C-alpha cells in the first residue's frame, strides 16, 4: 500500500500594508501548528503583493479532516489581515516527480 499525502491549499488575499503583522501572527502560532497531528509541513508563499497561497501537507485525508478545528482557530486569528475570504482546496497527491511506487507503507515521496 502506497501512503498518499493530503494537501490543504488556501489562496489568501491580505492587506499588504499589514504584511509584517500577518507574518508575526503566523510566527506566534508556529508552536501550535507543530502540534497538529499528521501535519508534515505548512508554508505560506507570497504570490504577489497582497496575495499568498498557504500549503499544508498532511500524512492522510483523515489527519487533514481531524485538524480542521485547530486550523479554523489559527485561520480565525488571521482573518483581521484578510481582504477577502480564503479560497480553500483539499486533495490527495495525484502525481509527483518522485516515483516510488514500490515503497509501500514507507513512502514519503508523495
N, CA, C and O atoms as a printed pandas DataFrame, in Angstrom:
     atom_number atom_name residue_name chain_id  residue_number  x_coord  y_coord  z_coord
0              1         N          UNK        A               1    0.839   -1.186    0.000
1              2        CA          UNK        A               1    0.000    0.000    0.000
2              3         C          UNK        A               1    0.883    1.247    0.000
3              4         O          UNK        A               1    1.766    1.379    0.847
4              5         N          UNK        A               2    0.653    2.151   -0.932
5              6        CA          UNK        A               2    1.398    3.393   -1.007
6              7         C          UNK        A               2    0.696    4.437   -0.149
7              8         O          UNK        A               2   -0.520    4.606   -0.236
8              9         N          UNK        A               3    1.459    5.126    0.669
9             10        CA          UNK        A               3    0.945    6.166    1.548
10            11         C          UNK        A               3    0.789    7.446    0.736
11            12         O          UNK        A               3    1.771    7.943    0.185
12            13         N          UNK        A               4   -0.420    7.989    0.649
13            14        CA          UNK        A               4   -0.687    9.186   -0.141
14            15         C          UNK        A               4   -0.812   10.395    0.778
15            16         O          UNK        A               4   -1.624   10.397    1.704
16            17         N          UNK        A               5   -0.017   11.412    0.523
17            18        CA          UNK        A               5   -0.107   12.657    1.277
18            19         C          UNK        A               5   -1.359   13.414    0.851
19            20         O          UNK        A               5   -1.860   13.235   -0.259
20            21         N          UNK        A               6   -1.856   14.257    1.745
21            22        CA          UNK        A               6   -3.072   15.029    1.506
22            23         C          UNK        A               6   -2.743   16.506    1.719
23            24         O          UNK        A               6   -2.037   16.855    2.665
24            25         N          UNK        A               7   -3.248   17.365    0.848
25            26        CA          UNK        A               7   -2.901   18.784    0.870
26            27         C          UNK        A               7   -4.126   19.658    1.138
27            28         O          UNK        A               7   -5.226   19.381    0.658
28            29         N          UNK        A               8   -3.907   20.717    1.917
29            30        CA          UNK        A               8   -4.886   21.786    2.121
30            31         C          UNK        A               8   -4.224   23.033    1.543
31            32         O          UNK        A               8   -3.149   23.435    1.989
32            33         N          UNK        A               9   -4.869   23.642    0.548
33            34        CA          UNK        A               9   -4.304   24.807   -0.124
34            35         C          UNK        A               9   -5.290   25.963   -0.019
35            36         O          UNK        A               9   -6.441   25.854   -0.443
36            37         N          UNK        A              10   -4.827   27.069    0.551
37            38        CA          UNK        A              10   -5.648   28.271    0.693
38            39         C          UNK        A              10   -5.053   29.385   -0.138
39            40         O          UNK        A              10   -3.867   29.689   -0.017
40            41         N          UNK        A              11   -5.867   29.998   -0.983
41            42        CA          UNK        A              11   -5.466   31.211   -1.674
42            43         C          UNK        A              11   -5.951   32.363   -0.799
43            44         O          UNK        A              11   -7.131   32.449   -0.459
44            45         N          UNK        A              12   -5.025   33.240   -0.443
45            46        CA          UNK        A              12   -5.292   34.274    0.550
46            47         C          UNK        A              12   -5.063   35.656   -0.049
47            48         O          UNK        A              12   -4.047   35.904   -0.698
48            49         N          UNK        A              13   -6.023   36.554    0.178
49            50        CA          UNK        A              13   -5.852   37.971   -0.132
50            51         C          UNK        A              13   -5.699   38.682    1.211
51            52         O          UNK        A              13   -6.541   38.527    2.096
52            53         N          UNK        A              14   -4.637   39.454    1.361
53            54        CA          UNK        A              14   -4.391   40.113    2.642
54            55         C          UNK        A              14   -3.995   41.571    2.437
55            56         O          UNK        A              14   -3.587   41.969    1.345
56            57         N          UNK        A              15   -4.119   42.358    3.495
57            58        CA          UNK        A              15   -3.747   43.764    3.482
58            59         C          UNK        A              15   -2.223   43.851    3.430
59            60         O          UNK        A              15   -1.549   43.599    4.429
60            61         N          UNK        A              16   -1.684   44.206    2.270
61            62        CA          UNK        A              16   -0.228   44.237    2.080
62            63         C          UNK        A              16    0.456   45.206    3.033
63            64         O          UNK        A              16    1.623   45.012    3.372
64            65         N          UNK        A              17   -0.246   46.243    3.469
65            66        CA          UNK        A              17    0.357   47.202    4.400
66            67         C          UNK        A              17    0.532   46.597    5.794
67            68         O          UNK        A              17    1.227   47.166    6.636
68            69         N          UNK        A              18   -0.100   45.436    6.040
69            70        CA          UNK        A              18   -0.002   44.762    7.337
70            71         C          UNK        A              18    0.744   43.430    7.237
71            72         O          UNK        A              18    0.621   42.575    8.114
72            73         N          UNK        A              19    1.511   43.263    6.174
73            74        CA          UNK        A              19    2.222   42.003    5.947
74            75         C          UNK        A              19    3.096   41.616    7.144
75            76         O          UNK        A              19    3.105   40.451    7.544
76            77         N          UNK        A              20    3.820   42.561    7.715
77            78        CA          UNK        A              20    4.696   42.249    8.848
78            79         C          UNK        A              20    3.887   41.746   10.047
79            80         O          UNK        A              20    4.312   40.815   10.731
80            81         N          UNK        A              21    2.734   42.350   10.303
81            82        CA          UNK        A              21    1.866   41.890   11.389
82            83         C          UNK        A              21    1.332   40.487   11.097
83            84         O          UNK        A              21    1.269   39.639   11.987
84            85         N          UNK        A              22    0.954   40.260    9.850
85            86        CA          UNK        A              22    0.443   38.965    9.415
86            87         C          UNK        A              22    1.494   37.880    9.658
87            88         O          UNK        A              22    1.182   36.818   10.195
88            89         N          UNK        A              23    2.738   38.152    9.261
89            90        CA          UNK        A              23    3.810   37.179    9.445
90            91         C          UNK        A              23    4.158   37.004   10.928
91            92         O          UNK        A              23    4.513   35.907   11.358
92            93         N          UNK        A              24    4.056   38.088   11.709
93            94        CA          UNK        A              24    4.300   37.976   13.151
94            95         C          UNK        A              24    3.244   37.075   13.786
95            96         O          UNK        A              24    3.559   36.278   14.670
96            97         N          UNK        A              25    1.992   37.196   13.339
97            98        CA          UNK        A              25    0.948   36.310   13.861
98            99         C          UNK        A              25    1.272   34.856   13.488
99           100         O          UNK        A              25    1.186   33.964   14.333
100          101         N          UNK        A              26    1.640   34.621   12.234
101          102        CA          UNK        A              26    1.987   33.258   11.805
102          103         C          UNK        A              26    3.131   32.717   12.664
103          104         O          UNK        A              26    3.095   31.566   13.098
104          105         N          UNK        A              27    4.142   33.550   12.909
105          106        CA          UNK        A              27    5.256   33.130   13.768
106          107         C          UNK        A              27    4.780   32.788   15.177
107          108         O          UNK        A              27    5.265   31.835   15.787
108          109         N          UNK        A              28    3.832   33.568   15.690
109          110        CA          UNK        A              28    3.332   33.332   17.043
110          111         C          UNK        A              28    2.553   32.026   17.150
111          112         O          UNK        A              28    2.390   31.487   18.245
112          113         N          UNK        A              29    2.076   31.519   16.027
113          114        CA          UNK        A              29    1.299   30.276   16.010
114          115         C          UNK        A              29    2.142   29.057   15.632
115          116         O          UNK        A              29    1.620   27.945   15.551
116          117         N          UNK        A              30    3.424   29.255   15.403
117          118        CA          UNK        A              30    4.308   28.172   14.959
118          119         C          UNK        A              30    4.253   26.965   15.907
119          120         O          UNK        A              30    4.135   25.829   15.447
120          121         N          UNK        A              31    4.335   27.194   17.207
121          122        CA          UNK        A              31    4.309   26.080   18.169
122          123         C          UNK        A              31    2.998   25.312   18.090
123          124         O          UNK        A              31    2.991   24.082   18.137
124          125         N          UNK        A              32    1.890   26.035   17.971
125          126        CA          UNK        A              32    0.594   25.351   17.861
126          127         C          UNK        A              32    0.513   24.559   16.553
127          128         O          UNK        A              32    0.012   23.435   16.541
128          129         N          UNK        A              33    1.001   25.136   15.461
129          130        CA          UNK        A              33    0.973   24.430   14.180
130          131         C          UNK        A              33    1.749   23.115   14.273
131          132         O          UNK        A              33    1.358   22.112   13.676
132          133         N          UNK        A              34    2.844   23.127   15.022
133          134        CA          UNK        A              34    3.666   21.916   15.161
134          135         C          UNK        A              34    2.967   20.823   15.957
135          136         O          UNK        A              34    3.386   19.667   15.911
136          137         N          UNK        A              35    1.897   21.172   16.693
137          138        CA          UNK        A              35    1.170   20.161   17.469
138          139         C          UNK        A              35    0.050   19.505   16.675
139          140         O          UNK        A              35   -0.588   18.578   17.175
140          141         N          UNK        A              36   -0.203   19.952   15.469
141          142        CA          UNK        A              36   -1.288   19.399   14.668
142          143         C          UNK        A              36   -0.902   17.986   14.234
143          144         O          UNK        A              36    0.072   17.789   13.508
144          145         N          UNK        A              37   -1.676   17.019   14.687
145          146        CA          UNK        A              37   -1.393   15.612   14.371
146          147         C          UNK        A              37   -1.445   15.378   12.866
147          148         O          UNK        A              37   -2.400   15.769   12.194
148          149         N          UNK        A              38   -0.401   14.732   12.349
149          150        CA          UNK        A              38   -0.358   14.362   10.940
150          151         C          UNK        A              38    0.164   15.426   10.005
151          152         O          UNK        A              38    0.395   15.142    8.829
152          153         N          UNK        A              39    0.362   16.661   10.491
153          154        CA          UNK        A              39    0.866   17.705    9.600
154          155         C          UNK        A              39    2.345   17.448    9.338
155          156         O          UNK        A              39    3.113   17.169   10.259
156          157         N          UNK        A              40    2.727   17.545    8.080
157          158        CA          UNK        A              40    4.112   17.331    7.669
158          159         C          UNK        A              40    4.826   18.651    7.402
159          160         O          UNK        A              40    6.025   18.783    7.647
160          161         N          UNK        A              41    4.075   19.622    6.898
161          162        CA          UNK        A              41    4.664   20.900    6.521
162          163         C          UNK        A              41    3.557   21.930    6.355
163          164         O          UNK        A              41    2.450   21.598    5.933
164          165         N          UNK        A              42    3.860   23.183    6.689
165          166        CA          UNK        A              42    2.958   24.304    6.414
166          167         C          UNK        A              42    3.826   25.434    5.880
167          168         O          UNK        A              42    4.825   25.808    6.495
168          169         N          UNK        A              43    3.435   25.975    4.725
169          170        CA          UNK        A              43    4.154   27.091    4.108
170          171         C          UNK        A              43    3.154   28.132    3.629
171          172         O          UNK        A              43    2.040   27.801    3.224
172          173         N          UNK        A              44    3.564   29.392    3.680
173          174        CA          UNK        A              44    2.798   30.471    3.058
174          175         C          UNK        A              44    3.705   31.072    1.995
175          176         O          UNK        A              44    4.819   31.505    2.290
176          177         N          UNK        A              45    3.222   31.096    0.757
177          178        CA          UNK        A              45    4.003   31.587   -0.369
178          179         C          UNK        A              45    3.393   32.899   -0.846
179          180         O          UNK        A              45    2.210   32.946   -1.184
180          181         N          UNK        A              46    4.182   33.953   -0.875
181          182        CA          UNK        A              46    3.694   35.235   -1.382
182          183         C          UNK        A              46    3.707   35.173   -2.903
183          184         O          UNK        A              46    4.769   35.043   -3.511
184          185         N          UNK        A              47    2.526   35.265   -3.522
185          186        CA          UNK        A              47    2.419   35.125   -4.975
186          187         C          UNK        A              47    2.369   36.471   -5.694
187          188         O          UNK        A              47    2.688   36.555   -6.880
188          189         N          UNK        A              48    1.973   37.514   -4.986
189          190        CA          UNK        A              48    2.030   38.894   -5.469
190          191         C          UNK        A              48    1.703   39.794   -4.283
191          192         O          UNK        A              48    1.383   39.304   -3.200
192          193         N          UNK        A              49    1.782   41.090   -4.480
193          194        CA          UNK        A              49    1.506   41.987   -3.363
194          195         C          UNK        A              49    0.075   41.792   -2.879
195          196         O          UNK        A              49   -0.877   41.949   -3.643
196          197         N          UNK        A              50   -0.065   41.449   -1.601
197          198        CA          UNK        A              50   -1.390   41.239   -1.019
198          199         C          UNK        A              50   -2.015   39.901   -1.366
199          200         O          UNK        A              50   -3.195   39.683   -1.094
200          201         N          UNK        A              51   -1.246   39.003   -1.960
201          202        CA          UNK        A              51   -1.750   37.683   -2.341
202          203         C          UNK        A              51   -0.772   36.617   -1.859
203          204         O          UNK        A              51    0.444   36.784   -1.952
204          205         N          UNK        A              52   -1.313   35.534   -1.350
205          206        CA          UNK        A              52   -0.460   34.437   -0.898
206          207         C          UNK        A              52   -1.208   33.123   -1.065
207          208         O          UNK        A              52   -2.430   33.089   -1.205
208          209         N          UNK        A              53   -0.446   32.058   -1.047
209          210        CA          UNK        A              53   -1.008   30.713   -1.073
210          211         C          UNK        A              53   -0.432   29.960    0.115
211          212         O          UNK        A              53    0.784   29.864    0.280
212          213         N          UNK        A              54   -1.323   29.431    0.934
213          214        CA          UNK        A              54   -0.913   28.614    2.067
214          215         C          UNK        A              54   -1.026   27.155    1.691
215          216         O          UNK        A              54   -2.045   26.726    1.150
216          217         N          UNK        A              55    0.007   26.392    1.972
217          218        CA          UNK        A              55    0.020   24.970    1.637
218          219         C          UNK        A              55    0.351   24.175    2.902
219          220         O          UNK        A              55    1.410   24.348    3.505
220          221         N          UNK        A              56   -0.575   23.308    3.283
221          222        CA          UNK        A              56   -0.347   22.415    4.420
222          223         C          UNK        A              56   -0.364   20.991    3.891
223          224         O          UNK        A              56   -1.265   20.609    3.145
224          225         N          UNK        A              57    0.629   20.210    4.278
225          226        CA          UNK        A              57    0.743   18.821    3.840
226          227         C          UNK        A              57    0.494   17.925    5.043
227          228         O          UNK        A              57    1.106   18.088    6.099
228          229         N          UNK        A              58   -0.414   16.980    4.862
229          230        CA          UNK        A              58   -0.781   16.032    5.914
230          231         C          UNK        A              58   -0.430   14.618    5.485
231          232         O          UNK        A              58   -0.280   14.336    4.297
232          233         N          UNK        A              59   -0.303   13.741    6.459
233          234        CA          UNK        A              59    0.024   12.353    6.152
234          235         C          UNK        A              59   -1.175   11.570    5.633
235          236         O          UNK        A              59   -1.009   10.470    5.107
236          237         N          UNK        A              60   -2.393   12.126    5.774
237          238        CA          UNK        A              60   -3.582   11.430    5.284
238          239         C          UNK        A              60   -4.770   12.387    5.242
239          240         O          UNK        A              60   -4.739   13.461    5.844
240          241         N          UNK        A              61   -5.799   11.990    4.533
241          242        CA          UNK        A              61   -7.045   12.757    4.499
242          243         C          UNK        A              61   -7.643   12.836    5.900
243          244         O          UNK        A              61   -8.139   13.888    6.304
244          245         N          UNK        A              62   -7.600   11.737    6.639
245          246        CA          UNK        A              62   -8.156   11.713    7.995
246          247         C          UNK        A              62   -7.459   12.745    8.885
247          248         O          UNK        A              62   -8.119   13.445    9.654
248          249         N          UNK        A              63   -6.146   12.843    8.786
249          250        CA          UNK        A              63   -5.411   13.831    9.578
250          251         C          UNK        A              63   -5.814   15.253    9.191
251          252         O          UNK        A              63   -5.979   16.110   10.059
252          253         N          UNK        A              64   -5.972   15.503    7.898
253          254        CA          UNK        A              64   -6.389   16.829    7.433
254          255         C          UNK        A              64   -7.771   17.173    7.971
255          256         O          UNK        A              64   -8.016   18.301    8.397
256          257         N          UNK        A              65   -8.667   16.200    7.949
257          258        CA          UNK        A              65  -10.025   16.430    8.456
258          259         C          UNK        A              65  -10.014   16.626    9.971
259          260         O          UNK        A              65  -10.711   17.498   10.488
260          261         N          UNK        A              66   -9.233   15.827   10.679
261          262        CA          UNK        A              66   -9.161   15.931   12.143
262          263         C          UNK        A              66   -8.541   17.259   12.586
263          264         O          UNK        A              66   -8.826   17.742   13.682
264          265         N          UNK        A              67   -7.703   17.843   11.746
265          266        CA          UNK        A              67   -7.018   19.097   12.086
266          267         C          UNK        A              67   -7.914   20.322   11.922
267          268         O          UNK        A              67   -7.549   21.416   12.354
268          269         N          UNK        A              68   -9.067   20.151   11.310
269          270        CA          UNK        A              68   -9.917   21.294   10.976
270          271         C          UNK        A              68  -10.186   22.233   12.154
271          272         O          UNK        A              68  -10.076   23.445   11.968
272          273         N          UNK        A              69  -10.534   21.752   13.358
273          274        CA          UNK        A              69  -10.774   22.699   14.458
274          275         C          UNK        A              69   -9.554   23.567   14.784
275          276         O          UNK        A              69   -9.695   24.767   15.019
276          277         N          UNK        A              70   -8.365   22.972   14.798
277          278        CA          UNK        A              70   -7.152   23.752   15.062
278          279         C          UNK        A              70   -6.880   24.736   13.937
279          280         O          UNK        A              70   -6.496   25.879   14.184
280          281         N          UNK        A              71   -7.079   24.297   12.706
281          282        CA          UNK        A              71   -6.843   25.167   11.553
282          283         C          UNK        A              71   -7.819   26.339   11.569
283          284         O          UNK        A              71   -7.434   27.474   11.291
284          285         N          UNK        A              72   -9.082   26.065   11.894
285          286        CA          UNK        A              72  -10.070   27.141   11.961
286          287         C          UNK        A              72   -9.694   28.164   13.025
287          288         O          UNK        A              72   -9.877   29.364   12.822
288          289         N          UNK        A              73   -9.172   27.701   14.154
289          290        CA          UNK        A              73   -8.733   28.606   15.215
290          291         C          UNK        A              73   -7.576   29.482   14.727
291          292         O          UNK        A              73   -7.583   30.697   14.927
292          293         N          UNK        A              74   -6.597   28.867   14.097
293          294        CA          UNK        A              74   -5.433   29.610   13.599
294          295         C          UNK        A              74   -5.849   30.597   12.517
295          296         O          UNK        A              74   -5.456   31.763   12.543
296          297         N          UNK        A              75   -6.650   30.120   11.563
297          298        CA          UNK        A              75   -7.111   30.990   10.472
298          299         C          UNK        A              75   -8.009   32.107   11.012
299          300         O          UNK        A              75   -8.008   33.218   10.483
300          301         N          UNK        A              76   -8.771   31.810   12.064
301          302        CA          UNK        A              76   -9.619   32.829   12.672
302          303         C          UNK        A              76   -8.803   34.004   13.181
303          304         O          UNK        A              76   -9.246   35.150   13.110
304          305         N          UNK        A              77   -7.614   33.722   13.694
305          306        CA          UNK        A              77   -6.727   34.787   14.155
306          307         C          UNK        A              77   -6.112   35.576   13.017
307          308         O          UNK        A              77   -5.649   36.700   13.214
308          309         N          UNK        A              78   -6.104   34.996   11.830
309          310        CA          UNK        A              78   -5.539   35.673   10.659
310          311         C          UNK        A              78   -6.564   36.547    9.944
311          312         O          UNK        A              78   -6.198   37.400    9.135
312          313         N          UNK        A              79   -7.847   36.336   10.241
313          314        CA          UNK        A              79   -8.889   36.991    9.449
314          315         C          UNK        A              79   -8.800   38.509    9.459
315          316         O          UNK        A              79   -9.238   39.159    8.510
316          317         N          UNK        A              80   -8.234   39.089   10.527
317          318        CA          UNK        A              80   -8.115   40.547   10.565
318          319         C          UNK        A              80   -7.182   41.070    9.465
319          320         O          UNK        A              80   -7.233   42.253    9.128
320          321         N          UNK        A              81   -6.346   40.215    8.912
321          322        CA          UNK        A              81   -5.427   40.620    7.858
322          323         C          UNK        A              81   -5.992   40.361    6.458
323          324         O          UNK        A              81   -5.478   40.887    5.471
324          325         N          UNK        A              82   -7.048   39.551    6.376
325          326        CA          UNK        A              82   -7.617   39.165    5.084
326          327         C          UNK        A              82   -8.467   40.291    4.499
327          328         O          UNK        A              82   -9.154   41.012    5.224
328          329         N          UNK        A              83   -8.407   40.426    3.179
329          330        CA          UNK        A              83   -9.255   41.390    2.485
330          331         C          UNK        A              83  -10.385   40.677    1.738
331          332         O          UNK        A              83  -11.247   41.320    1.138
332          333         N          UNK        A              84  -10.371   39.354    1.781
333          334        CA          UNK        A              84  -11.418   38.523    1.180
334          335         C          UNK        A              84  -11.352   37.159    1.863
335          336         O          UNK        A              84  -10.316   36.796    2.421
336          337         N          UNK        A              85  -12.439   36.410    1.824
337          338        CA          UNK        A              85  -12.382   35.061    2.408
338          339         C          UNK        A              85  -11.367   34.202    1.652
339          340         O          UNK        A              85  -11.265   34.300    0.429
340          341         N          UNK        A              86  -10.615   33.360    2.370
341          342        CA          UNK        A              86   -9.675   32.455    1.693
342          343         C          UNK        A              86  -10.428   31.478    0.787
343          344         O          UNK        A              86  -11.562   31.091    1.070
344          345         N          UNK        A              87   -9.778   31.095   -0.293
345          346        CA          UNK        A              87  -10.326   30.085   -1.207
346          347         C          UNK        A              87   -9.623   28.772   -0.877
347          348         O          UNK        A              87   -8.421   28.629   -1.102
348          349         N          UNK        A              88  -10.380   27.816   -0.343
349          350        CA          UNK        A              88   -9.829   26.558    0.138
350          351         C          UNK        A              88   -9.975   25.443   -0.888
351          352         O          UNK        A              88  -11.030   25.271   -1.497
352          353         N          UNK        A              89   -8.899   24.694   -1.065
353          354        CA          UNK        A              89   -8.903   23.484   -1.894
354          355         C          UNK        A              89   -8.258   22.378   -1.068
355          356         O          UNK        A              89   -7.305   22.623   -0.328
356          357         N          UNK        A              90   -8.781   21.162   -1.195
357          358        CA          UNK        A              90   -8.256   19.993   -0.495
358          359         C          UNK        A              90   -8.087   18.856   -1.480
359          360         O          UNK        A              90   -8.866   18.727   -2.424
360          361         N          UNK        A              91   -7.074   18.028   -1.265
361          362        CA          UNK        A              91   -6.971   16.855   -2.117
362          363         C          UNK        A              91   -5.694   16.068   -1.918
363          364         O          UNK        A              91   -4.728   16.541   -1.319
364          365         N          UNK        A              92   -5.717   14.842   -2.444
365          366        CA          UNK        A              92   -4.535   13.978   -2.366
366          367         C          UNK        A              92   -3.580   14.272   -3.515
367          368         O          UNK        A              92   -3.956   14.862   -4.528
368          369         N          UNK        A              93   -2.343   13.846   -3.330
369          370        CA          UNK        A              93   -1.367   13.949   -4.415
370          371         C          UNK        A              93   -1.848   13.093   -5.576
371          372         O          UNK        A              93   -2.201   11.927   -5.400
372          373         N          UNK        A              94   -1.859   13.681   -6.757
373          374        CA          UNK        A              94   -2.251   12.958   -7.956
374          375         C          UNK        A              94   -1.023   12.460   -8.711
375          376         O          UNK        A              94   -1.058   11.406   -9.346
376          377         N          UNK        A              95    0.064   13.229   -8.635
377          378        CA          UNK        A              95    1.308   12.886   -9.318
378          379         C          UNK        A              95    2.448   13.560   -8.583
379          380         O          UNK        A              95    2.274   14.639   -8.016
380          381         N          UNK        A              96    3.601   12.939   -8.588
381          382        CA          UNK        A              96    4.801   13.521   -8.006
382          383         C          UNK        A              96    5.990   13.152   -8.882
383          384         O          UNK        A              96    6.009   12.076   -9.479
384          385         N          UNK        A              97    6.971   14.027   -8.962
385          386        CA          UNK        A              97    8.167   13.690   -9.741
386          387         C          UNK        A              97    8.943   12.575   -9.060
387          388         O          UNK        A              97    9.759   11.908   -9.695
388          389         N          UNK        A              98    8.693   12.368   -7.767
389          390        CA          UNK        A              98    9.326   11.282   -7.026
390          391         C          UNK        A              98    8.513   10.018   -7.229
391          392         O          UNK        A              98    7.450    9.866   -6.627
392          393         N          UNK        A              99    8.986    9.124   -8.050
393          394        CA          UNK        A              99    8.252    7.894   -8.335
394          395         C          UNK        A              99    8.795    6.772   -7.473
395          396         O          UNK        A              99    9.825    6.173   -7.783
396          397         N          UNK        A             100    8.092    6.499   -6.393
397          398        CA          UNK        A             100    8.479    5.405   -5.502
398          399         C          UNK        A             100    7.280    4.491   -5.342
399          400         O          UNK        A             100    6.845    4.199   -4.228
400          401         N          UNK        A             101    6.756    4.045   -6.469
401          402        CA          UNK        A             101    5.521    3.259   -6.441
402          403         C          UNK        A             101    5.670    1.948   -5.704
403          404         O          UNK        A             101    4.666    1.327   -5.355
404          405         N          UNK        A             102    6.887    1.507   -5.458
405          406        CA          UNK        A             102    7.075    0.237   -4.760
406          407         C          UNK        A             102    7.512    0.430   -3.300
407          408         O          UNK        A             102    8.009   -0.505   -2.672
408          409         N          UNK        A             103    7.326    1.649   -2.763
409          410        CA          UNK        A             103    7.840    1.889   -1.419
410          411         C          UNK        A             103    6.838    1.543   -0.323
411          412         O          UNK        A             103    7.172    1.635    0.858
412          413         N          UNK        A             104    5.644    1.155   -0.676
413          414        CA          UNK        A             104    4.674    0.689    0.310
414          415         C          UNK        A             104    4.418    1.664    1.430
415          416         O          UNK        A             104    4.367    2.873    1.204
416          417         N          UNK        A             105    4.252    1.149    2.651
417          418        CA          UNK        A             105    3.935    1.994    3.797
418          419         C          UNK        A             105    5.059    2.945    4.165
419          420         O          UNK        A             105    4.840    3.882    4.931
420          421         N          UNK        A             106    6.239    2.731    3.646
421          422        CA          UNK        A             106    7.377    3.598    3.965
422          423         C          UNK        A             106    7.457    4.806    3.034
423          424         O          UNK        A             106    8.382    5.609    3.159
424          425         N          UNK        A             107    6.528    4.952    2.119
425          426        CA          UNK        A             107    6.582    6.024    1.126
426          427         C          UNK        A             107    6.547    7.397    1.775
427          428         O          UNK        A             107    5.683    7.675    2.607
428          429         N          UNK        A             108    7.477    8.246    1.398
429          430        CA          UNK        A             108    7.450    9.640    1.837
430          431         C          UNK        A             108    7.626   10.554    0.625
431          432         O          UNK        A             108    7.931   11.737    0.775
432          433         N          UNK        A             109    7.436   10.008   -0.559
433          434        CA          UNK        A             109    7.679   10.797   -1.761
434          435         C          UNK        A             109    6.464   11.634   -2.151
435          436         O          UNK        A             109    6.598   12.662   -2.815
436          437         N          UNK        A             110    5.316   11.204   -1.749
437          438        CA          UNK        A             110    4.111   11.941   -2.139
438          439         C          UNK        A             110    3.015   11.692   -1.135
439          440         O          UNK        A             110    1.913   12.222   -1.280
